[in-house]
Amino acid sequence: MSETEPGDGKIAVTNRKARHDYHILDSVEAGIVLTGTEVKSLRQGRANLTDGHARIEKGEAWLHGMHISPYEQGSYANVDPVRKRKLLLHRNEIRRLTVKVAEKGLTLVPLRVYFVKNRAKVEIAVCRGKKFYDKREDIARREVERDLRRKYAR
């Protein structure tokens, strides 16, 4: 994790699949540029990070593939649910992420979206994809821990 623990606020959406599919190496908190109806829909928890990923294009960070359902009471103000959204990061953070992602096999994946002081934040992680056997090891380890907890809980 970064120097300060990201996310003291209300969690709107989490990407549970990311922890299953990736080894998380480092994470960064970033602001996200949203429209008003997107914020309202996000506060209702009507978003999906499963297919989301971040890219750095021309010195700017962008979040692709995040789905925010259109706000039901919105009208013409609703925008495309899967449009790319700009991430707000300091220049040196973008440079650091660019260097890390240039390494073969690393990618930027959103872990969760939450609110801090009424501002939407995204936790972006530098990740390496897990192999199939890594996933099986994780599942086996969880089952053993669960069995031990059951055994000693009595």
NULUM-749367 format. One record per residue: residue number from 1; residue in one letter; chain; x negated, z negated, y of N, C-alpha, C in turn. Coordinates in pm, 1 decimal, m for minus. Atoms other than C-alpha are relative to their C-alpha. Layout:
NUM:A:A:X:Z:Y:X:Z:Y:X:Z:Y
...
//
This chain:
1:M:A:m82.5:0.0:m117.3:0.0:0.0:0.0:m87.7:0.0:124.7
2:S:A:74.3:m2.7:m125.5:m101.5:30.3:360.9:m25.9:m142.6:49.1
3:E:A:38.8:129.5:m53.6:m231.7:m253.7:579.7:120.3:m91.2:20.1
4:T:A:m121.4:78.9:m16.7:114.1:m373.0:678.7:97.0:38.5:m109.8
5:E:A:m95.9:m25.7:107.1:376.5:m405.5:413.5:117.3:78.5:56.9
6:P:A:m108.9:m78.6:m57.2:623.9:m122.2:484.4:135.5:m47.2:m48.0
7:G:A:m138.2:20.1:38.7:993.8:m183.4:485.9:45.2:m143.5:m7.1
8:D:A:m60.6:131.2:m0.4:1128.2:m517.2:592.3:150.4:12.7:19.9
9:G:A:m140.1:m21.1:m34.2:1465.7:m362.5:668.8:87.0:34.2:m118.2
10:K:A:m100.1:m34.4:100.0:1770.5:m242.6:480.5:m37.3:131.2:m68.4
11:I:A:34.9:m120.1:75.6:1687.8:6.0:206.0:124.7:86.0:m15.7
12:A:A:m113.5:m91.5:9.7:1915.1:310.7:219.5:m3.9:76.6:m132.5
13:V:A:13.4:m82.7:120.0:1779.6:523.0:m68.9:m136.8:m24.5:m61.7
14:T:A:129.3:8.0:68.6:1506.9:488.3:m332.0:m14.2:116.9:m96.0
15:N:A:30.7:m107.7:93.0:1338.9:749.5:m548.0:m53.4:m63.7:m127.9
16:R:A:39.2:68.9:122.8:1336.2:578.4:m888.4:m76.7:92.7:m93.8
17:K:A:65.5:m96.0:87.5:1221.9:895.0:m1062.2:m148.7:15.2:32.7
18:A:A:139.0:m15.7:m41.9:896.4:900.5:m861.9:m92.0:m94.7:m76.6
19:R:A:84.1:96.9:70.9:761.0:584.1:m1026.4:m10.1:34.6:m147.6
20:H:A:3.5:m42.4:139.9:843.6:733.4:m1366.2:m89.3:122.5:m18.9
21:D:A:70.4:m127.1:15.0:684.8:1074.2:m1304.2:m140.2:2.6:59.8
22:Y:A:126.8:m5.3:m71.6:382.3:983.8:m1088.8:m74.8:m133.1:m5.0
23:H:A:85.0:115.8:m26.4:89.1:743.2:m1060.4:m10.8:m9.0:152.1
24:I:A:1.7:14.9:m145.4:116.5:608.1:m705.4:m135.4:m57.4:41.3
25:L:A:134.8:38.8:m40.1:m226.2:587.0:m541.1:m2.1:m71.5:134.2
26:D:A:0.4:56.1:m135.0:m149.9:506.0:m176.0:134.5:31.9:64.6
27:S:A:m126.3:m29.9:m67.2:153.8:484.9:49.6:m12.7:m25.2:149.3
28:V:A:0.8:5.1:m145.7:226.1:524.0:420.6:144.2:m2.4:48.5
29:E:A:m132.3:2.3:m61.4:527.6:442.7:637.4:3.6:104.6:111.0
30:A:A:m14.4:m103.4:m102.1:650.0:733.1:850.4:141.1:m4.0:57.0
31:G:A:m131.3:m17.6:m60.4:933.3:779.0:1094.7:53.1:136.5:m41.5
32:I:A:m60.0:m128.2:37.8:1174.9:1065.0:1032.4:95.6:42.9:110.6
33:V:A:m86.5:m54.5:m104.6:1356.1:1291.2:1279.4:132.3:41.0:m64.6
34:L:A:m132.8:m25.9:55.1:1730.1:1293.5:1203.6:99.0:23.9:112.8
35:T:A:m110.3:m13.1:m94.8:2051.1:1395.0:1377.7:91.2:m122.0:m15.2
36:G:A:m88.5:115.8:2.4:2325.3:1140.3:1450.9:84.5:m9.4:m125.5
37:T:A:m84.7:4.5:119.4:2550.4:1238.9:1161.7:m82.7:m26.2:m125.4
38:E:A:86.4:28.4:114.6:2255.6:1228.4:920.5:m28.5:m149.3:m10.8
39:V:A:25.2:143.9:m0.3:2182.7:869.5:1024.3:122.5:m73.9:m53.3
40:K:A:m122.5:65.5:45.6:2545.9:769.9:969.3:18.7:17.8:m150.6
41:S:A:m11.7:m25.6:142.2:2550.0:932.2:627.3:m105.3:m78.8:m78.4
42:L:A:108.0:75.5:64.0:2216.2:768.4:539.4:33.8:m148.4:m6.4
43:R:A:m40.1:141.4:m0.1:2352.3:426.1:637.7:102.8:m28.6:m109.9
44:Q:A:m96.4:14.9:109.5:2629.3:483.3:382.0:m66.6:17.6:m135.5
45:G:A:72.9:m17.8:124.8:2360.9:552.4:120.1:24.7:133.5:m66.0
46:R:A:m36.5:m129.4:55.9:2468.3:914.1:74.2:m115.2:98.9:14.3
47:A:A:117.2:m87.1:m4.2:2124.4:1069.4:26.1:m66.6:m1.0:m137.1
48:N:A:67.8:m13.4:128.5:1903.0:1179.8:m261.8:m144.1:43.5:23.9
49:L:A:142.4:m30.1:m15.6:1522.2:1177.2:m273.4:m62.0:62.2:m124.0
50:T:A:54.8:m40.3:129.0:1481.1:1296.9:m632.5:m83.6:127.1:7.4
51:D:A:73.0:m126.7:m7.4:1370.6:1652.4:m548.1:m87.9:9.2:124.7
52:G:A:73.2:m1.8:m125.9:1196.1:1553.5:m225.0:m150.7:m0.8:m18.0
53:H:A:146.1:3.4:m7.7:831.6:1611.0:m140.6:m39.8:26.1:144.9
54:A:A:47.1:m19.1:m136.4:626.5:1613.2:175.4:m114.8:100.5:0.0
55:R:A:108.9:m96.4:m18.9:390.1:1882.9:303.6:m55.0:m16.2:139.7
56:I:A:60.6:m1.7:m132.6:148.9:1904.7:589.3:m22.3:145.3:36.0
57:E:A:4.7:m139.5:m43.3:191.9:2234.5:773.0:m39.2:5.2:146.9
58:K:A:47.2:m18.7:m137.5:m3.5:2326.2:1087.1:m16.6:m133.2:73.5
59:G:A:27.0:128.6:m62.6:m101.5:1965.3:1154.9:121.5:m89.4:17.2
60:E:A:m120.3:82.0:m6.7:252.5:1829.9:1118.9:48.3:m30.5:m141.2
61:A:A:m51.7:39.5:130.5:411.3:1643.0:828.4:149.9:30.1:m6.8
62:W:A:m140.3:m37.1:19.2:743.8:1771.3:692.2:48.7:m50.5:m135.0
63:L:A:m63.3:44.7:123.4:980.2:1633.6:429.4:94.0:110.0:m48.0
64:H:A:m80.1:m107.8:58.4:1128.6:1903.8:204.1:82.5:m54.2:m116.2
65:G:A:m78.7:27.3:119.5:1406.0:1878.2:m52.3:79.7:m129.4:0.8
66:M:A:m81.7:121.1:m7.3:1563.1:1550.4:61.1:143.0:41.2:35.2
67:H:A:m139.8:m36.7:m21.3:1940.3:1582.6:39.5:73.8:m115.1:66.9
68:I:A:m87.0:96.8:m68.0:2157.0:1396.3:293.1:137.2:64.9:9.6
69:S:A:m135.3:m56.5:2.2:2526.5:1458.8:232.2:57.2:5.3:140.8
70:P:A:m62.2:m8.8:m132.7:2725.6:1577.3:535.5:91.5:m120.2:24.5
71:Y:A:m83.8:113.7:m38.7:2900.2:1294.4:721.3:145.3:45.5:0.5
72:E:A:m139.3:m42.6:17.6:3270.5:1306.2:638.7:76.5:10.1:131.9
73:Q:A:m70.9:m4.6:m126.9:3392.2:1230.1:991.5:m68.3:92.8:100.3
74:G:A:70.8:m90.9:m90.3:3138.1:1469.6:1144.2:69.1:135.0:5.2
75:S:A:m61.6:m131.9:m11.7:3242.0:1812.5:1265.1:m109.8:103.9:13.6
76:Y:A:101.6:m102.2:m22.8:3021.5:2081.1:1416.4:m140.8:m60.9:m0.1
77:A:A:130.7:66.2:m8.7:2739.7:1823.3:1438.5:m69.8:m11.0:m135.0
78:N:A:63.2:4.6:131.8:2679.0:1829.8:1061.5:m98.8:115.2:m13.7
79:V:A:103.9:m100.2:19.1:2362.2:2016.0:966.8:m18.9:26.2:m148.8
80:D:A:29.7:m33.8:139.0:2225.7:2170.3:646.6:m49.2:m124.3:m74.6
81:P:A:36.4:123.4:70.0:2201.2:1887.6:387.9:m143.5:m2.4:m53.5
82:V:A:135.0:m1.8:56.1:1862.6:2001.8:248.9:m102.6:63.0:93.7
83:R:A:95.9:m57.1:m94.2:1689.5:2118.4:565.4:m128.6:m80.4:m2.8
84:K:A:125.0:76.6:m6.8:1326.6:2023.5:615.4:3.8:m86.9:125.4
85:R:A:m4.6:98.3:m108.0:1281.9:1717.5:834.4:m141.1:m42.0:38.2
86:K:A:132.7:34.0:m49.4:984.6:1629.2:1051.0:m27.5:m148.8:m20.3
87:L:A:43.8:138.1:14.3:790.9:1312.0:972.0:m87.3:m37.2:118.7
88:L:A:74.0:46.3:m116.5:645.1:1107.3:1255.0:m116.2:m87.8:m45.6
89:L:A:122.6:69.7:38.4:286.9:1003.3:1182.5:m104.5:16.6:109.4
90:H:A:111.9:m16.1:m91.9:m23.4:943.9:1390.6:m91.5:110.9:m50.7
91:R:A:87.1:m112.8:34.1:m272.6:1229.3:1397.5:m104.4:m38.2:m106.2
92:N:A:101.7:40.0:97.4:m536.4:1029.4:1208.3:60.2:m25.8:m137.9
93:E:A:m67.4:16.4:129.4:m283.9:941.8:934.0:23.3:136.2:m64.7
94:I:A:m21.8:m134.9:52.8:m198.6:1311.6:896.7:m132.1:56.6:m52.9
95:R:A:131.0:m47.4:45.4:m569.8:1395.7:873.4:m40.7:m65.4:m131.6
96:R:A:35.9:73.6:121.7:m625.6:1126.7:610.0:81.2:50.0:m120.1
97:L:A:m84.8:m51.7:108.2:m330.1:1250.8:402.7:m39.5:141.9:m38.6
98:T:A:41.9:m137.5:27.8:m448.9:1611.2:435.0:m122.1:1.5:m91.0
99:V:A:121.4:6.8:82.2:m787.7:1518.7:289.7:34.3:m43.6:m141.9
100:K:A:m36.0:49.2:133.0:m629.5:1326.2:2.0:75.6:105.4:m80.8
101:V:A:m82.2:m97.9:72.1:m379.8:1600.0:m85.9:m80.6:124.2:m36.8
102:A:A:85.3:m114.3:33.4:m655.0:1862.1:m84.0:m64.5:m18.1:m137.9
103:E:A:50.8:27.0:132.9:m779.5:1692.8:m401.5:94.7:60.9:m102.9
104:K:A:m82.3:m66.8:101.4:m657.1:1876.7:m710.4:91.8:m99.5:m70.4
105:G:A:m96.1:79.6:75.4:m344.3:1733.6:m866.0:70.8:m108.0:79.1
106:L:A:m67.0:102.7:m79.4:m233.5:1509.5:m578.0:110.0:61.6:85.4
107:T:A:m112.3:m46.8:m79.5:94.3:1542.3:m391.8:58.9:m115.3:80.4
108:L:A:m68.3:100.0:m81.4:303.4:1358.9:m131.7:146.4:m9.1:m43.5
109:V:A:m135.1:19.8:51.3:628.1:1210.7:m263.4:66.4:m113.7:78.1
110:P:A:m70.8:110.0:m66.1:889.8:1005.1:m73.6:47.3:m102.1:m103.0
111:L:A:m41.4:105.2:92.3:951.5:670.4:m244.3:133.3:m62.4:39.5
112:R:A:m126.1:60.4:m44.4:1229.0:525.2:m30.3:21.0:26.3:148.1
113:V:A:m38.9:m10.8:m140.2:1415.4:552.7:299.0:68.6:m130.7:34.7
114:Y:A:m55.4:128.0:m40.4:1501.1:237.0:487.4:5.2:m6.8:151.8
115:F:A:m14.7:18.4:m143.5:1586.5:107.9:833.6:m77.4:m122.4:44.6
116:V:A:71.0:110.6:m63.8:1359.0:m109.4:1048.9:38.6:4.8:147.2
117:K:A:m45.8:6.2:m138.7:1506.3:m217.2:1384.0:80.3:124.7:37.8
118:N:A:m89.5:m114.6:m20.5:1769.1:61.1:1357.4:m71.6:133.7:6.0
119:R:A:72.9:m127.1:8.0:1503.9:330.1:1304.1:m19.3:34.1:m147.2
120:A:A:17.1:m43.3:138.2:1496.2:532.1:984.3:m148.5:21.8:m28.3
121:K:A:139.2:m13.3:42.2:1161.3:512.3:803.5:m2.8:52.6:m142.4
122:V:A:19.0:m52.3:135.0:1030.6:688.5:493.9:m133.3:m52.1:m49.9
123:E:A:126.7:38.0:61.4:767.6:550.4:259.5:m48.2:119.9:m80.8
124:I:A:58.6:m117.0:64.7:549.7:845.9:157.8:m119.1:m46.1:m82.2
125:A:A:110.0:40.9:87.0:308.9:806.2:m134.0:m84.3:119.9:m41.5
126:V:A:91.4:m98.1:58.0:2.5:1000.9:m241.3:2.9:m26.7:m149.4
127:C:A:m24.2:19.9:143.2:66.6:1055.9:m613.1:m73.6:102.5:m84.1
128:R:A:52.8:m91.3:101.1:m84.3:1210.9:m922.2:102.3:1.7:m113.0
129:G:A:m101.3:m12.7:103.9:153.8:1342.2:m1187.8:m42.3:m65.1:m130.0
130:K:A:27.7:62.0:128.9:178.2:1151.9:m1515.0:11.3:104.7:m110.0
131:K:A:m11.4:m81.4:120.9:122.0:1319.6:m1847.4:111.1:m60.3:m85.9
132:F:A:m110.1:45.5:85.3:388.6:1290.3:m2115.4:m36.9:m128.2:m73.2
133:Y:A:39.5:118.2:74.9:188.5:1034.0:m2314.2:m9.5:m123.1:90.0
134:D:A:0.0:113.1:m93.5:149.5:816.7:m2001.6:140.2:m56.6:13.6
135:K:A:m138.3:44.7:m12.5:527.4:802.1:m1969.7:41.6:m79.7:m123.9
136:R:A:m34.1:71.7:123.2:560.4:699.0:m2335.6:m65.3:m137.3:m3.1
137:E:A:69.0:129.5:m4.8:301.1:422.0:m2287.4:73.1:m96.6:92.6
138:D:A:m73.1:85.3:m94.0:492.9:288.5:m1986.7:129.3:m51.1:m62.3
139:I:A:m125.2:39.8:63.9:818.9:284.2:m2182.0:m27.1:m104.0:m108.2
140:A:A:33.8:95.3:105.5:654.2:106.3:m2477.7:m39.2:m135.4:59.2
141:R:A:41.2:124.0:m65.0:495.9:m153.2:m2245.9:120.3:m76.5:53.7
142:R:A:m120.4:65.0:m51.7:831.3:m223.5:m2079.0:81.6:m63.9:m112.2
143:E:A:m77.3:54.1:111.9:1001.8:m270.0:m2416.7:m64.3:m125.2:m56.6
144:V:A:69.7:118.8:50.1:734.5:m515.8:m2533.6:21.7:m117.2:94.4
145:E:A:m21.7:106.7:m97.5:764.7:m715.6:m2210.9:142.1:m52.4:m6.1
146:R:A:m140.3:39.7:9.0:1142.9:m719.4:m2242.3:23.0:m85.8:m124.2
147:D:A:m14.6:77.1:123.5:1121.6:m841.6:m2603.9:m61.7:m138.9:12.7
148:L:A:64.9:129.1:m20.2:877.0:m1117.7:m2505.8:84.6:m90.6:89.0
149:R:A:m84.5:79.3:m88.0:1103.5:m1231.7:m2223.8:122.0:m53.8:m75.3
150:R:A:m116.0:44.6:78.4:1401.3:m1246.7:m2461.1:m39.0:m111.5:m96.3
151:K:A:44.5:95.8:100.6:1202.0:m1435.7:m2721.7:m27.5:m136.1:61.9
152:Y:A:38.5:125.8:m61.0:1069.3:m1701.5:m2482.0:102.6:m53.1:98.5
153:A:A:m103.8:45.6:m90.5:1382.9:m1727.3:m2269.6:92.5:m99.8:m68.7
154:R:A:m91.4:87.9:75.2:1563.1:m1916.9:m2545.0:m46.4:m139.4:m4.6
//
